[in-house]
Amino acid sequence: MTSDPADLTVADYLDAARDMAAAERPFLAHLLAEEAARRVDDPDAAQSIRAQYPNPTAQRD
């Protein structure tokens, strides 16, 4: 992995999100996935990423 955040890829962010989810750090996983979703050009792919890592602090009705 690179030390310059500008060089990180969508795959890097998704790998880190999976690692944080496995480590039971859902909010960090959500933040990393949100950055990955922001970096993809396809809105459907971005929505899919966001759906996999929802915000654990969001109010659910």
C-alpha positions, 0 to 999 in steps of 0.5 A: 500500500502507498503512503500517499492517500491520493494514490489509493485506489477503489480496491484499496479502500474496499480492502481496508473496509473489509478488514475493518468490518472483520475487525468489528469496526463498522464505522471505519468500514463505512467511512472507507467504503464511502470513499470508495463509492465516491471514487467510482464513476458508475452510480449503480456500483457506488450504491452497491458499495454503500449498501454493503457498508451502511452507516452503523450510527444512522437512525433506523425507523 
